[in-house]
Amino acid sequence: MDRAELEQLEEERAREVVGIVDSAILRIMNKRMTRDEALELVAEVRRRVTEIFPGSEGTFDLIYLGRFQRTIAEYVGEE
């Protein structure tokens, strides 16, 4: 693969991650779920993202964990 193909593949993978995260955020916002269910969903999303980008757990936490925490606090609440 040449550089342009690698960059395109990387962009496609990044778009896939954004889609997975956005879909999970919408599920939390629109579906009645318990806090535990929401946290399980976040763990599943994190697992899927690290399959796409191995070794990216820290990056996932830095970029997305706060967004998930805020969404859960607002739409699910504390138990």
Order of alpha helices (4+ residues) and beta strands (2+ residues): alpha-alpha-alpha-alpha
